[in-house]
Each structure stands twice: as C-alpha cells, then as structure tokens.
Amino acid sequence: MKFVDYLLSFVLLSEIETIRGLNITAEVLNKTRRILRGSEAGDSKPFMVYLRPARDAENAVVDRNWLCGGVIIHENYILTSAACIENIGHFYVVSGTHRWIPPGIQDDCITNGAMKAVWKCVPANYEYDGDQFENIRWMINDIAVVKVEDRFNFQRRVVGCDYVPKKIQFNNKSIDLEAPGTIGTLAGWGSQNHFGDPIEALERQTINSPVLMETNTVLLGKIHCKRRWPERYHYIIEKSMICAKDTVSGGELAGLCNDKVKCKELIDSQEDYGIRRSVQIGESEVHNAAHSDSTGHRRAKISTGGFCENDHGGPLVVGHGNSATVVGIISACLTTNLTRKCYGPFLYTSVYNNHLMITCAVDKEISPACRSYVFRATNTKMVETTYSWIGHPDGPAKSELVTKIRRETNENIENLSEKEFLN
C-alpha cells in the first residue's frame, strides 16, 4: 500500500498535490493518529489500553510504529476503531500501564500482561476502504468491540505494569451526553504535534509518545463542524460522528494562515449552545457566554486539545469518577498541507449510535432486544470475526488452551468409561 493512499484514507489533507508522487511502502509508514496540547496522564486513565501487533507467520515484527488506542468496557471486552484492526491480523491488548513499548521490544508488563485478541465485532454496514485512494466509507460507524483471551484483573496489578486496570461505562443512556458545549477528555500515545512527514519518518525510530498523554476538549455543534469539513464528509458527520473543537491558539492561527488553511473559518462563534469562542492573533480562549467583563468575575479558560497520528481508537470521555462515560471513539482530523500539523474540528465515532450493537456483543442474552441483533440472524446488524492463534509463532490463546484441555479431558473420561463398560 502506498503512503499517500493510507494517509489520505485516515486524515484529510488540505492539498494533495505535494505528496501525490511519493512511493514509500507501508512497511515504514503505516501509521494512523496523537494527543495535541496534552499533559502526562500518569495513572489517571486506568481504562486505557493500546493495541500492539503480533509477529507475522515469518516471526517478524509487522510495523514498529503501528499503534492504536482502546478502552476497557467489560472484564473481557474493549472498544476501539474498526479501521484500526481491519488489516493488522493478530494483535495484543496492553492494559495497566501508561508506558508505550514499541513492537518487537518486551518488558515485564508486556510479557506478563499483554493479552491476545481472540474475537471482534463490527457494525454490519461497516465497510473498510481505507486502502483505496481518497475513499471515506471507513469513517462510517468506525467502531469495534474486541474480546481478549482472558479476563482483565480489576483487583491486582500485573507484575511489571503500573496500576490496576479498570473498566469504564459506555454511553447506552442518552444522546444528550454528546451535547455541544460539553467538556470531554481524551488520551493516547500518539504524535504530539503533526502527522509524520514521509521523509522524516524514514529517519526516525518512532513517532509515538513513550507515555500516555491526556487533554481536554469541548464538543462542537455539527452545523459549525461541517463548515470546516468538505461537503463530501457532511453526511458522515451528521449520521455517525461527534465533533470537538480545534486546538488553534493565536500564534498557531497565524501559522495556519500561512499554511493555506481557510483562516476565516477558524474564527467562529458557538453562542447557540452556551459557549463563545474568540480567536484573535495572540489570543485564544473559551469562556461562558453569560460572562461579562464588567462584572468583575474571573474569566474561565479551557485549554482545548485534540489528537493526531496514532491516537486512533482511543476514547472520548465525559464526566468524572463514577459518572465518567465513553461517548466517542477517536476517528479523523484535518492536517495542513505544508507543516502537516493536525487540527480540527476533530471527529469521533458516536458510541450512542452503536450502543445496542455494543451491548449485544458483550452480552448476547442481556435483553429480548438483542434477539434481533444476534450474529446468526438473517438480517444481522453486526459481523463477528474470530482470531485463532493455533499455529501462530506466539502460540495459542489461553481460551484455546482451555478448550483443548477440556476436550482432551472429556475424551479421557469417555475412553475410561468405555473401558469400564467393557470390563
């Protein structure tokens, strides 16, 4: 797969002509998205996981820069991006750590805690076309449920890891959690500034952050969001996505203007949902629309952030503590044509739009509503895939070992019973 094909399938470029002639293989440049304006998360996001590619059949590391995020929603299941795992083959889920370890390198947390992915479920109408030039169908319902080989241990820290992993609830309650003006948080291990330059990527060992980064963002109304995205994306934004603010500061605005971004569109007002944003050269702030400078009230500032390369699949979370809820999955952003800096509005796949699929995938017997959603139904609404690790260089999954032991035990019992009967 050519670099230009993969890059444009995941991140919209302002102008494509500058890279159209590149011929660089995906072996070096197969990457996807990272957190902008972030700070180190430490152990504040115990529900975060990252996906790590397994060795291929020739026992070689597939891609040392490949990385996607995910989030624990159940003792056996995570949410991530469907596009992330479409072509990667076998992969691991790493939890309980804020440290990213490149593929091919082992530490105690990876050795003791990384779990094999054994099953995935995606919406039946999901169509991955990211390996084709400028296609965008991959963005529609870009979400997947993944099952791991064993239960996450929510009681004890795995030896070598940093903390005890925890699950977080997903939005199966109300679309109101996606309301414009809502403050959310996101996290990831991806690039902190810009989408990797083709030539620069050849010279670097990695583009990813060695530690988990987090940042805040503010959800944006779709009317304002679509003004900044080309018309061909509007239907997808309206039907499948949550939008969040860009990260432009005054100084960055000047730079983006020089980089051929439509600067007039960067200065927008969102007073219709209680947030006003003023962008001027040298100033960037978010404050409550009810605020008046003459009242003497302190002006409240929210430093908004976003994502970039290799953050794909991570969660957008609203609320704190017991009310914290995953409302979106990191999907797509814009990049400038010269500096490749990532900017918004940032797009997240809506969890609520897919909440029934997620619920039924995790527990198929949870309610009668799932009966119309079961995998083997004629008009199925989701598609499942099983990953078998039997014969893989890394060996079978734990669940496959258990199945094998049970089968052998049953065979031994049957043979013993038959001998006793004959005697």
C-alpha positions as CSV (number, residue, x, y, z in Angstrom):
1,M,0.0,0.0,0.0
2,K,1.4,3.4,-0.9
3,F,1.9,6.0,1.8
4,V,-0.4,8.5,0.1
5,D,-3.2,6.0,-0.1
6,Y,-3.1,5.2,3.6
7,L,-2.5,8.7,4.8
8,L,-5.5,10.2,2.9
9,S,-7.8,7.4,4.0
10,F,-7.3,8.4,7.6
11,V,-6.5,12.2,7.6
12,L,-7.8,14.8,5.2
13,L,-5.0,16.8,3.6
14,S,-5.7,20.4,2.6
15,E,-3.8,19.9,-0.7
16,I,-2.7,16.5,-2.0
17,E,-0.5,17.6,-4.9
18,T,2.6,18.0,-2.8
19,I,2.8,14.2,-2.0
20,R,0.9,12.6,-4.9
21,G,4.1,11.3,-6.4
22,L,5.6,9.6,-3.3
23,N,6.3,5.9,-3.5
24,I,7.1,4.8,0.1
25,T,5.9,1.5,1.4
26,A,3.6,0.9,4.3
27,E,6.3,-1.2,6.0
28,V,7.8,2.2,7.1
29,L,4.9,4.5,7.0
30,N,1.8,2.5,8.0
31,K,0.5,4.8,10.8
32,T,-2.7,6.5,12.0
33,R,-3.1,9.4,14.8
34,R,-1.7,11.6,18.7
35,I,-2.7,13.9,21.5
36,L,-2.3,17.7,21.0
37,R,-1.8,20.1,23.8
38,G,-1.6,17.3,26.3
39,S,-0.1,16.5,29.6
40,E,1.1,13.3,31.1
41,A,-1.8,11.2,32.3
42,G,0.0,9.0,34.8
43,D,-2.4,6.6,36.4
44,S,-5.5,8.8,35.8
45,K,-6.8,6.7,32.9
46,P,-6.8,3.1,34.1
47,F,-9.4,2.2,31.5
48,M,-7.0,3.0,28.6
49,V,-5.4,0.3,26.6
50,Y,-3.3,0.2,23.4
51,L,-3.2,-2.4,20.6
52,R,0.1,-4.0,19.7
53,P,0.7,-6.0,16.5
54,A,1.8,-9.6,16.9
55,R,4.6,-11.2,14.9
56,D,3.7,-12.5,11.4
57,A,3.9,-16.0,10.2
58,E,7.6,-15.5,9.4
59,N,8.2,-14.5,13.0
60,A,8.9,-10.8,12.0
61,V,7.5,-7.6,13.6
62,V,4.9,-6.2,11.3
63,D,5.4,-2.5,11.9
64,R,7.4,-1.0,14.8
65,N,5.3,2.2,14.7
66,W,1.9,0.7,14.5
67,L,-0.3,1.8,17.4
68,C,-4.0,2.3,18.1
69,G,-5.8,3.1,21.3
70,G,-8.8,1.4,23.0
71,V,-10.8,1.4,26.2
72,I,-11.9,-1.3,28.6
73,I,-15.7,-1.6,28.9
74,H,-16.1,-5.1,30.4
75,E,-13.9,-7.7,32.1
76,N,-13.5,-9.4,28.7
77,Y,-14.1,-6.6,26.1
78,I,-12.7,-3.3,24.8
79,L,-13.9,-0.7,22.4
80,T,-11.6,0.6,19.6
81,S,-11.7,1.7,16.0
82,A,-12.9,-0.8,13.3
83,A,-10.4,0.7,10.8
84,C,-7.5,0.2,13.1
85,I,-7.8,-3.6,13.2
86,E,-9.1,-4.3,9.7
87,N,-5.7,-5.3,8.1
88,I,-3.4,-5.8,11.1
89,G,-4.1,-9.5,11.6
90,H,-3.3,-10.8,15.0
91,F,-2.7,-8.3,17.8
92,Y,-2.4,-7.9,21.6
93,V,-4.3,-5.6,24.0
94,V,-2.0,-4.0,26.6
95,S,-3.6,-2.6,29.8
96,G,-2.5,-1.4,33.2
97,T,0.4,0.9,32.0
98,H,0.9,4.5,30.9
99,R,4.1,3.4,29.1
100,W,4.1,2.6,25.3
101,I,6.6,-0.2,24.4
102,P,7.4,-0.5,20.6
103,P,6.5,-3.8,18.9
104,G,9.4,-6.2,19.0
105,I,10.6,-5.0,22.4
106,Q,9.5,-6.7,25.6
107,D,9.2,-5.6,29.2
108,D,7.7,-7.3,32.2
109,C,4.3,-5.7,31.7
110,I,4.1,-6.9,28.1
111,T,5.4,-10.3,29.0
112,N,3.0,-10.8,31.9
113,G,0.0,-8.7,30.9
114,A,-0.4,-8.3,27.2
115,M,-3.5,-10.3,26.1
116,K,-4.2,-11.8,22.7
117,A,-7.3,-10.5,20.9
118,V,-9.5,-13.5,20.0
119,W,-12.7,-12.0,18.6
120,K,-14.1,-8.8,17.1
121,C,-17.4,-7.4,16.2
122,V,-18.2,-4.5,13.9
123,P,-21.4,-3.0,12.5
124,A,-22.7,-5.0,9.6
125,N,-22.8,-1.8,7.4
126,Y,-19.2,-1.1,8.2
127,E,-17.1,-1.0,5.0
128,Y,-13.3,-0.6,5.2
129,D,-12.0,1.1,2.1
130,G,-9.0,2.9,3.7
131,D,-6.5,1.2,1.4
132,Q,-8.1,2.9,-1.6
133,F,-7.2,6.5,-2.6
134,E,-9.4,9.2,-1.0
135,N,-12.1,6.8,0.0
136,I,-14.1,7.7,3.1
137,R,-16.6,4.9,3.8
138,W,-14.2,3.6,6.5
139,M,-15.4,6.6,8.6
140,I,-19.0,5.4,8.8
141,N,-19.5,3.7,12.2
142,D,-15.8,3.3,12.7
143,I,-16.1,1.3,15.9
144,A,-15.4,-2.3,17.0
145,V,-15.8,-4.5,20.1
146,V,-12.8,-6.7,20.8
147,K,-12.7,-9.7,23.1
148,V,-9.4,-10.7,24.8
149,E,-8.2,-14.2,25.7
150,D,-8.7,-13.9,29.4
151,R,-10.4,-11.6,31.9
152,F,-8.8,-8.3,32.9
153,N,-7.8,-8.4,36.5
154,F,-9.5,-5.5,38.2
155,Q,-8.2,-6.5,41.7
156,R,-4.4,-6.8,41.3
157,R,-1.7,-5.1,39.4
158,V,0.1,-7.3,36.9
159,V,3.8,-7.8,37.7
160,G,5.7,-5.2,35.7
161,C,2.7,-3.0,35.0
162,D,2.0,0.4,36.6
163,Y,-1.5,0.1,38.0
164,V,-4.6,-2.0,38.3
165,P,-6.8,-1.7,35.1
166,K,-10.4,-0.6,35.4
167,K,-13.4,-0.6,33.1
168,I,-15.5,2.4,32.3
169,Q,-19.1,2.6,31.3
170,F,-20.1,3.4,27.7
171,N,-22.9,5.6,26.6
172,N,-26.0,3.5,26.3
173,K,-28.1,6.1,28.1
174,S,-28.7,9.3,26.1
175,I,-27.5,11.2,23.1
176,D,-27.6,14.3,25.4
177,L,-24.1,13.3,26.6
178,E,-23.0,14.4,23.1
179,A,-24.5,17.9,23.5
180,P,-22.4,20.8,22.1
181,G,-20.6,22.7,24.8
182,T,-19.9,19.5,26.9
183,I,-16.4,19.3,28.1
184,G,-14.6,16.0,27.4
185,T,-11.2,14.4,27.8
186,L,-9.2,12.2,25.5
187,A,-5.9,10.3,25.8
188,G,-3.4,8.5,23.7
189,W,0.2,7.7,23.0
190,G,0.3,9.3,19.5
191,S,2.2,12.2,17.9
192,Q,2.0,15.4,19.9
193,N,2.3,17.9,17.1
194,H,1.9,16.8,13.5
195,F,1.2,14.0,11.1
196,G,4.5,12.3,10.2
197,D,6.4,13.7,7.3
198,P,7.2,11.0,4.7
199,I,10.9,11.7,4.6
200,E,11.2,12.5,8.3
201,A,9.6,9.2,9.1
202,L,12.3,7.3,7.3
203,E,14.9,8.8,9.7
204,R,13.1,8.3,13.0
205,Q,12.8,5.2,15.1
206,T,9.3,6.2,16.4
207,I,6.7,9.0,16.2
208,N,4.8,7.9,19.3
209,S,4.9,9.3,22.8
210,P,6.6,7.0,25.3
211,V,4.0,7.9,28.0
212,L,0.2,8.3,27.9
213,M,-0.9,11.9,27.3
214,E,-4.3,13.4,28.1
215,T,-6.1,16.7,27.2
216,N,-9.5,18.4,27.5
217,T,-11.8,19.3,24.6
218,V,-15.2,20.9,24.1
219,L,-17.9,19.3,21.9
220,L,-18.9,21.3,18.9
221,G,-22.3,21.6,17.2
222,K,-22.5,19.8,13.8
223,I,-23.5,22.9,11.9
224,H,-20.3,24.6,12.9
225,C,-18.3,21.5,12.4
226,K,-19.4,20.9,8.9
227,R,-18.4,24.4,7.9
228,R,-14.8,23.3,8.3
229,W,-15.0,19.9,6.6
230,P,-15.6,19.5,2.8
231,E,-19.1,18.7,1.7
232,R,-18.4,15.0,0.9
233,Y,-18.0,14.4,4.7
234,H,-21.1,16.1,5.8
235,Y,-23.4,13.1,5.7
236,I,-20.9,11.0,7.7
237,I,-20.6,13.8,10.3
238,E,-24.3,14.2,10.6
239,K,-25.1,10.5,11.0
240,S,-22.1,8.9,12.7
241,M,-19.8,11.5,14.3
242,I,-19.3,13.7,17.4
243,C,-17.4,16.9,16.7
244,A,-14.9,18.6,19.0
245,K,-13.2,21.9,18.9
246,D,-9.8,22.5,17.2
247,T,-6.8,23.5,19.2
248,V,-5.8,26.7,17.4
249,S,-4.2,29.4,19.5
250,G,-3.4,32.9,18.3
251,G,0.2,32.1,17.3
252,E,-0.9,28.8,15.6
253,L,-3.6,30.7,13.8
254,A,-1.1,32.9,12.1
255,G,0.9,29.8,11.1
256,L,-2.1,28.0,9.7
257,C,-3.0,31.1,7.7
258,N,0.5,30.9,6.2
259,D,-0.2,27.2,5.6
260,K,-3.2,27.9,3.3
261,V,-5.9,26.9,5.8
262,K,-9.1,28.9,5.4
263,C,-8.4,31.4,8.2
264,K,-11.9,33.0,8.1
265,E,-13.4,29.7,9.1
266,L,-11.2,29.4,12.1
267,I,-12.9,32.4,13.7
268,D,-16.3,31.1,14.6
269,S,-19.0,31.7,17.3
270,Q,-20.9,29.0,19.1
271,E,-23.2,31.1,21.3
272,D,-26.2,29.0,20.4
273,Y,-25.2,26.3,22.9
274,G,-23.7,28.5,25.7
275,I,-20.1,28.7,24.7
276,R,-18.4,31.5,22.9
277,R,-15.0,31.2,21.4
278,S,-13.0,34.2,20.2
279,V,-9.9,33.7,18.1
280,Q,-7.6,36.6,17.5
281,I,-3.9,36.8,16.7
282,G,-2.2,36.4,20.1
283,E,-5.2,35.2,22.0
284,S,-7.3,32.0,22.3
285,E,-9.9,31.3,24.9
286,V,-13.1,29.5,25.7
287,H,-15.5,31.2,28.2
288,N,-19.1,31.0,29.3
289,A,-21.4,33.1,27.1
290,A,-23.0,34.6,30.3
291,H,-19.7,36.1,31.3
292,S,-19.3,39.8,31.3
293,D,-16.0,41.6,31.7
294,S,-17.7,44.4,33.6
295,T,-18.9,42.2,36.4
296,G,-15.5,41.5,37.8
297,H,-16.0,37.7,37.5
298,R,-12.9,35.7,36.8
299,R,-12.6,34.6,33.2
300,A,-12.6,30.8,33.0
301,K,-10.2,29.4,30.4
302,I,-10.3,25.9,29.0
303,S,-7.2,24.8,27.1
304,T,-8.7,22.6,24.4
305,G,-6.7,19.8,22.8
306,G,-7.1,17.2,20.1
307,F,-5.5,14.2,18.6
308,C,-3.1,13.4,15.8
309,E,-1.1,10.5,14.4
310,N,-1.6,7.1,16.2
311,D,-4.3,8.1,18.7
312,H,-7.0,6.4,16.5
313,G,-9.3,4.1,18.5
314,G,-8.9,5.9,21.9
315,P,-11.9,7.1,23.9
316,L,-13.6,10.5,24.2
317,V,-14.9,10.6,27.8
318,V,-17.3,13.0,29.5
319,G,-17.9,13.2,33.3
320,H,-15.6,12.2,36.2
321,G,-15.4,9.4,38.7
322,N,-18.4,7.1,38.7
323,S,-20.1,9.3,36.1
324,A,-17.3,9.0,33.6
325,T,-18.6,7.7,30.3
326,V,-17.2,6.9,26.9
327,V,-19.2,8.8,24.3
328,G,-16.9,8.6,21.3
329,I,-14.0,6.8,19.6
330,I,-11.2,8.8,18.0
331,S,-11.6,8.7,14.3
332,A,-10.4,11.6,12.0
333,C,-8.9,15.1,11.9
334,L,-7.6,17.6,9.4
335,T,-4.0,18.3,8.6
336,T,-2.3,21.3,6.9
337,N,-0.7,20.8,3.5
338,L,2.8,22.1,4.4
339,T,3.6,21.5,8.0
340,R,1.2,18.5,8.4
341,K,0.0,19.9,11.7
342,C,-3.2,18.3,12.9
343,Y,-6.2,20.5,13.6
344,G,-9.9,20.2,14.0
345,P,-12.8,20.1,14.2
346,F,-11.9,16.6,15.4
347,L,-14.3,13.7,14.6
348,Y,-15.2,10.9,17.0
349,T,-17.4,7.9,16.2
350,S,-20.6,8.1,18.3
351,V,-20.8,5.3,20.8
352,Y,-24.5,6.0,21.4
353,N,-25.3,5.4,17.7
354,N,-23.9,1.9,18.2
355,H,-24.9,1.2,21.8
356,L,-27.2,-1.7,21.0
357,M,-24.6,-3.4,19.0
358,I,-22.1,-3.0,21.8
359,T,-24.5,-4.2,24.4
360,C,-25.5,-7.3,22.5
361,A,-21.9,-8.1,21.5
362,V,-20.8,-8.0,25.2
363,D,-23.8,-10.0,26.4
364,K,-26.0,-11.5,23.8
365,E,-28.6,-12.7,26.3
366,I,-29.0,-9.4,28.1
367,S,-32.4,-8.5,26.7
368,P,-35.0,-9.5,24.1
369,A,-33.9,-6.6,22.0
370,C,-30.7,-8.4,21.3
371,R,-32.6,-11.3,19.6
372,S,-33.0,-9.1,16.5
373,Y,-29.3,-8.3,16.7
374,V,-27.9,-11.8,17.1
375,F,-25.0,-12.7,14.9
376,R,-26.6,-15.6,13.1
377,A,-29.9,-13.8,12.3
378,T,-30.9,-13.3,8.7
379,N,-30.8,-9.6,8.9
380,T,-27.9,-9.3,11.2
381,K,-26.8,-5.8,12.3
382,M,-23.2,-6.8,13.2
383,V,-20.5,-9.1,11.9
384,E,-18.1,-11.2,14.1
385,T,-14.6,-12.4,13.4
386,T,-12.7,-15.0,15.4
387,Y,-8.9,-14.9,15.6
388,S,-7.3,-18.3,16.0
389,W,-3.8,-18.3,17.5
390,I,-3.3,-22.0,16.9
391,G,-0.2,-22.4,14.8
392,H,0.9,-18.8,15.4
393,P,4.5,-18.2,16.3
394,D,3.3,-16.7,19.7
395,G,1.3,-19.9,20.5
396,P,-2.4,-20.4,21.1
397,A,-4.6,-18.1,23.2
398,K,-5.4,-19.0,26.7
399,S,-9.0,-19.6,25.8
400,E,-7.9,-22.0,23.1
401,L,-5.7,-23.9,25.6
402,V,-8.6,-24.2,28.0
403,T,-10.8,-25.5,25.2
404,K,-8.2,-28.0,24.2
405,I,-7.7,-29.2,27.8
406,R,-11.5,-29.6,28.3
407,R,-11.8,-31.5,25.0
408,E,-8.9,-33.9,26.0
409,T,-10.3,-34.3,29.5
410,N,-13.7,-35.2,28.1
411,E,-12.1,-37.7,25.7
412,N,-10.2,-39.3,28.5
413,I,-13.4,-39.6,30.6
414,E,-15.2,-41.2,27.6
415,N,-12.4,-43.6,27.0
416,L,-12.2,-44.6,30.7
417,S,-16.0,-45.1,30.8
418,E,-15.9,-47.2,27.7
419,K,-13.1,-49.4,29.2
420,E,-15.1,-49.8,32.5
421,F,-18.2,-50.8,30.5
422,L,-16.2,-53.4,28.5
423,N,-14.8,-54.8,31.7
